[in-house]
Amino acid sequence: MFKKILIANRGEIAIRIMRACKELGIKTVAVYSDADKNSMHAQLADEAIHIGDSSPKQSYLNADVLIQAALASQADAIHPGYGFLSENASFAGTVDSAHLTFIGPSADSIRAMGDKAESKIRMKKAGVPTVPGFEGLESESDFKKAAEEIGYPVLVKAAAGGGGKGMRVVNQPEELHEAIESARGEASNAFGDDRLLVEKYVADAHHIEFQVFGDQHGHLVHLFERECSTQRRYQKIIEETPSPLLTPELRKQMGEAAVAAAKAVGYYNAGTIEFIFDPSLSTPALSGDEGFYFLEMNTRLQVEHPITELTTGIDLVQWQIRVAAGERFPYSQEQLTQRGHAIECRVYAEDPANGFFPSTGKLLQYIEPRGPGIRVDLGFRADDEVSHFYDPLLAKLIVFGESRETAIQKMQAALREFVAHGVTTNIDFMQDVLSHEDFTSGKVSTKWVENKFNWKPSTPTFESLIAASLADLTIVNRPSSIVNEHDPFSPWKNPNGFRN
Amino acid sequence: MKLIFDNTTLDLKPNGKSYIATFDGKTATVEILRAADGKLDLLIDGKRVIAYVSADNAKRWVTVDGRTFLLTKSSGAKRRGAGGDQASGLAAPMPGLVRSVNVVEGESVTKGQTLMVLEAMKMEIRIHAPMDGVVKSLAVKVGQTVEREQELIKVESQTSKD
């Protein structure tokens, strides 16, 4: 087993990984940028190494500096977390060449799945259903022909893509030119690779993904699905498991497809096979098509891994470390079961009433909910600064209930208890998503937030106005500059009534 | 004492040990049971209300009954009038980095044209010309960090001379 692990990440996921290391008796090394010098993750590790200025390119994306830090601190392995360099095959390769262990799959598996066009061809060969479409197109007339064959609407997307970048929906032939141009530009900027592919656009798609897990001895299983259809800008906000849409037969079919997909690239460690699921096609009697298609594989730990941990009882991060050290994963597919229902809400510093734009600032108050069945994976505390340099994920709120209904109720209660002041958050927004009948009936598809859910923040209540006007009675978080000694209404002039 | 939050006016009068609050035709008696550490424990018309409150200059963050509101306390100053000229200033919709500036001052632009590109976190935001016109002034440079609402560029609409 490893003696010391460097965590090449920040925020809640760095802390999550540190917890697993501590449980396994492994020392931890955190890395931090200028913006993160007071961050929680840098303070919780056994050692913390400064790796550069605030821009990710100069710090968390700087492979050389990270490897130097690992060597200097005598770490024997690097955990990349998610995002940043976690799906960068050349980073995984460089870690290996430095005689360190990369806690994740092989560089070859990352490379094979990183290219959307190439991975799609591999999946077809492995018998995994893929979205009807075409890869390797060059000229605009090729695209036009392909789009006509598939039938509009089509999706033009970057071959090297991910996270919604370099992706355009094309409803009619006239829009094709502009879509290709802009997707190319974005793809080239984001990935340094402007190759595009075109495929059928599933309008009312659900996003259902399967957790897979393998060791380095050829054993690979799936740990069931996660329904991640509540999204904005192609980014997930609420995930749950089990999916309210899958029948046991479909779950079995999709699980087998996920295992086949991962095995086709010789996968080991934790990974996720993402499927597009079209519920209108899920009755095989209506068509030969099962209605699920391979979308892509995330060759890393997923943000929403906790819901799988809660329903299967498997600590995915501990097992990532253990299989990276060469241990066998001891459970067969038949031994793995799902129990109860888990939901994750991603608490973001963003403004749902203003296009979900990130909100930055200092966290003036921060109180997370507690109680039975509630897990909070967090990376911030009160007084921390939420900067614009990184993803504005404040915390992941995860609940476990015996049924979907009780899990939703528990999540509602937990969100109501969550207090975050100083930045705008999506907490109220998520409460309203969870209580919407489309959510409770499992009808939320990936475009639902944008196209159907017309959310408005509630107007301030009488009680909230009273509280706001009495806010100055409590001195916490009040900058001294605004204390006005001459304010005749200042509560400090009236000592009655509010002594502790 | 009148307190103005955004467009809402609340009247709060001390009344012995409590307050009388009036808003939108409603009146309530407010008693403060405890006020400490950003938390107010109130009795509003006899009903127990817990409120979490934070202050940042004129801003008041309030969470009551699981809902959070951001209210801006007004000193009663008048609102600034709209600009009298035909120029339209475009502000950053989010904090971030100016990745590219595609126009120069004095350049003619057409409605919808991409003037500059901002980047923050996982997003790329294109700033488009709101109308046909001329770039009157550029307030930012490539590589610069901008705050939300910071002015980026002014575009002046082209007025016909005939």
Boltz contact constraints between the chains, C-beta under 6 A:
constraints:
  - contact:
      token1: [A, 163]
      token2: [B, 122]
      max_distance: 6.0
  - contact:
      token1: [A, 357]
      token2: [B, 93]
      max_distance: 6.0
  - contact:
      token1: [A, 357]
      token2: [B, 94]
      max_distance: 6.0
  - contact:
      token1: [A, 358]
      token2: [B, 94]
      max_distance: 6.0
  - contact:
      token1: [A, 358]
      token2: [B, 121]
      max_distance: 6.0
  - contact:
      token1: [A, 360]
      token2: [B, 95]
      max_distance: 6.0
  - contact:
      token1: [A, 364]
      token2: [B, 54]
      max_distance: 6.0
  - contact:
      token1: [A, 365]
      token2: [B, 38]
      max_distance: 6.0
  - contact:
      token1: [A, 365]
      token2: [B, 52]
      max_distance: 6.0
  - contact:
      token1: [A, 365]
      token2: [B, 54]
      max_distance: 6.0
  - contact:
      token1: [A, 388]
      token2: [B, 95]
      max_distance: 6.0
  - contact:
      token1: [A, 388]
      token2: [B, 96]
      max_distance: 6.0
  - contact:
      token1: [A, 388]
      token2: [B, 120]
      max_distance: 6.0
  - contact:
      token1: [A, 391]
      token2: [B, 121]
      max_distance: 6.0
  - contact:
      token1: [A, 416]
      token2: [B, 66]
      max_distance: 6.0
  - contact:
      token1: [A, 419]
      token2: [B, 52]
      max_distance: 6.0
  - contact:
      token1: [A, 419]
      token2: [B, 63]
      max_distance: 6.0
  - contact:
      token1: [A, 421]
      token2: [B, 54]
      max_distance: 6.0
  - contact:
      token1: [A, 421]
      token2: [B, 61]
      max_distance: 6.0
  - contact:
      token1: [A, 428]
      token2: [B, 67]
      max_distance: 6.0
  - contact:
      token1: [A, 458]
      token2: [B, 67]
      max_distance: 6.0
  - contact:
      token1: [A, 460]
      token2: [B, 69]
      max_distance: 6.0
  - contact:
      token1: [A, 462]
      token2: [B, 23]
      max_distance: 6.0
  - contact:
      token1: [A, 462]
      token2: [B, 26]
      max_distance: 6.0
  - contact:
      token1: [A, 463]
      token2: [B, 44]
      max_distance: 6.0
  - contact:
      token1: [A, 463]
      token2: [B, 49]
      max_distance: 6.0
  - contact:
      token1: [A, 463]
      token2: [B, 64]
      max_distance: 6.0
  - contact:
      token1: [A, 464]
      token2: [B, 62]
      max_distance: 6.0
  - contact:
      token1: [A, 464]
      token2: [B, 64]
      max_distance: 6.0
  - contact:
      token1: [A, 464]
      token2: [B, 69]
      max_distance: 6.0
  - contact:
      token1: [A, 465]
      token2: [B, 10]
      max_distance: 6.0
  - contact:
      token1: [A, 465]
      token2: [B, 23]
      max_distance: 6.0
  - contact:
      token1: [A, 466]
      token2: [B, 21]
      max_distance: 6.0
  - contact:
      token1: [A, 466]
      token2: [B, 30]
      max_distance: 6.0
  - contact:
      token1: [A, 467]
      token2: [B, 40]
      max_distance: 6.0
  - contact:
      token1: [A, 467]
      token2: [B, 51]
      max_distance: 6.0
  - contact:
      token1: [A, 467]
      token2: [B, 53]
      max_distance: 6.0
  - contact:
      token1: [A, 467]
      token2: [B, 62]
      max_distance: 6.0
  - contact:
      token1: [A, 467]
      token2: [B, 64]
      max_distance: 6.0
  - contact:
      token1: [A, 468]
      token2: [B, 5]
      max_distance: 6.0
  - contact:
      token1: [A, 468]
      token2: [B, 60]
      max_distance: 6.0
  - contact:
      token1: [A, 468]
      token2: [B, 62]
      max_distance: 6.0
  - contact:
      token1: [A, 468]
      token2: [B, 71]
      max_distance: 6.0
  - contact:
      token1: [A, 469]
      token2: [B, 3]
      max_distance: 6.0
  - contact:
      token1: [A, 469]
      token2: [B, 10]
      max_distance: 6.0
  - contact:
      token1: [A, 469]
      token2: [B, 12]
      max_distance: 6.0
  - contact:
      token1: [A, 470]
      token2: [B, 40]
      max_distance: 6.0
  - contact:
      token1: [A, 471]
      token2: [B, 53]
      max_distance: 6.0
  - contact:
      token1: [A, 471]
      token2: [B, 55]
      max_distance: 6.0
  - contact:
      token1: [A, 471]
      token2: [B, 60]
      max_distance: 6.0
  - contact:
      token1: [A, 473]
      token2: [B, 35]
      max_distance: 6.0
  - contact:
      token1: [A, 474]
      token2: [B, 35]
      max_distance: 6.0
  - contact:
      token1: [A, 474]
      token2: [B, 36]
      max_distance: 6.0
  - contact:
      token1: [A, 474]
      token2: [B, 38]
      max_distance: 6.0
  - contact:
      token1: [A, 476]
      token2: [B, 37]
      max_distance: 6.0
  - contact:
      token1: [A, 476]
      token2: [B, 38]
      max_distance: 6.0
  - contact:
      token1: [A, 477]
      token2: [B, 38]
      max_distance: 6.0
  - contact:
      token1: [A, 477]
      token2: [B, 54]
      max_distance: 6.0
  - contact:
      token1: [A, 478]
      token2: [B, 55]
      max_distance: 6.0
  - contact:
      token1: [A, 482]
      token2: [B, 57]
      max_distance: 6.0
  - contact:
      token1: [A, 489]
      token2: [B, 1]
      max_distance: 6.0
  - contact:
      token1: [A, 496]
      token2: [B, 17]
      max_distance: 6.0
  - contact:
      token1: [A, 497]
      token2: [B, 17]
      max_distance: 6.0
  - contact:
      token1: [A, 497]
      token2: [B, 32]
      max_distance: 6.0
  - contact:
      token1: [A, 498]
      token2: [B, 32]
      max_distance: 6.0
  - contact:
      token1: [A, 498]
      token2: [B, 35]
      max_distance: 6.0
  - contact:
      token1: [A, 500]
      token2: [B, 36]
      max_distance: 6.0
